[in-house]
Amino acid sequence: MPRVGDVFQLLSGTLAVPNTTIQSAPYNAQQNDWVTEANSPRPVSAGGTGETTATAARESLGAIGAGDLAAADTKTAVVGTDSVVLIDSEDANANKRWLVSDMGTYLKSVVPALTADTRNRIVNPAMQISQENGDTAGAGSPAGYYPADQWRGSVSSTGTVTYSRILSTTPNGSPYRIRGTTGTIDTSIAATEYMGIYQCIEGVRTVDFRWGTAQAKQVILRFTVSCDVAGTFGGCIRNAAANRSYPFTYTITTEQISTDVAVTVIIPGDVTGTWPVNNTTSMELWFTFMAGSNWTAAPNAWGATNAIAPTGITNGMAVTLKSFYVSDVGLYLDPKGTGLAPPWQMPDAAEELIACHRYWQRYAAPLLSAYGAASSEWYTTFPHPTPMRSSPSVSLGTVTYVNSSAAAVFDSPPEYTIIQFTVTATGHARIKPTPLTLNARL
């Protein structure tokens, strides 16, 4: 035998001795042993498989070949998060092979899951920027109150609601959230009443959604919500023309009252309707906590309606001093139809301030000065650090005059504002608007 215990050994008496004649019998026996060795399965310990067929060799090495996987009859049964796969071997004489697949768990640990695109189309999604009102609470109204840049708290009701940005860390680590708190209650909701928080989204931010065309793409909405009231709540994406809407819904259980609840909504692209792709409003995103019948429609479907809430929404204004909170809002294009939001990314506050400056800018007390003759008119150009969405509405606030008068806005395109004023007596003159605000909100 050429091998003893998988170890190849020479036959006894076959080693040559110097200055002696090689004997034919042991020499030929060794040659025959080499032939046997060369034509026998080599053990794994010597670099072989110990088998005589491809299937047996693969199984000896703990592998399944491509031919087995491609050509075999397979049956799959789900067991928990794994799959149990039965493969018929190529070799009719071999046993059936069962594989318990843990690859899903393994791949999730080493390969990032395919998700929607990471670019968030919401401006100020973590409510970091609040130029106008800081953390000061304000009363909601149909026109809206801005507790944070781009976020408008609105209410049309016989009851009252105050809105504010509050410092309260979210599960994602964001420092702020928006709170709405009921004051005077409204227990009999008229068809025209509503209450919620919304953001208008500019068309240039959603051009690649392709909504309103046959190539409309799916998007993923994600947010965190907390309510002091249990019930069914929701919101909506609505176009600027207010004739296409997609209401969505979520439930706050008794156990979830006053806890943070993460919500993800898959929204199919709308193939009809008008969705502007310029610097005007393309769509509105609503988070609604009370709505009359004029503002509701069936959830989870596009419709030719002016809805901002799902049918069956709970009245969030039925009890006084109850609050609701919204934070960490994301709206992502999902062209591959993954149905998964990407991991939350905390926005850079400096970059987010620039994005917010496209819509609203505030300067506490800029000093504008000149030296001129008595009664002369002077024009001072105030460049906008960030070009605005459109020509802004300019407010000079309360103007402090020094040897000057009649401050007014002469011109204000998106890139700069020209302010004119009159010098009273020859010499230095200045004005100080407190504050100077530029408003190009949608």
Secondary structure by P-SEA (a helix, b strand, c coil): ccccccbbbbcccccccccbbbbaaaaaaaaaaaaaaaaccccccccccccccaaaaaaaacccccccccccbbbbbbcccbbbbbbbbccccccbbbbbcaaaaaaaaccccccccccccccccccccccccccbbbbbcccbbbccccbbbbbbccbbbbbbbbbccccccccbbbbbbbcccccccccccccbbbbbbccccccccccccccbbbbbbbbbbbbccccccbbbbbcccccbbbbbbcccccccccbbbbbbbbbcccccccccccccccbbbbbccccccccccccccccccccccccccccccccccbbbbbcbbbbbbcccccccccccccccaaaaaaaaaacbbbbcbbbbcccccccbbbbbbbbccccccccccccccbbbbccccccccccccccbbbbbbbbcccccccccccbbbbbbcc
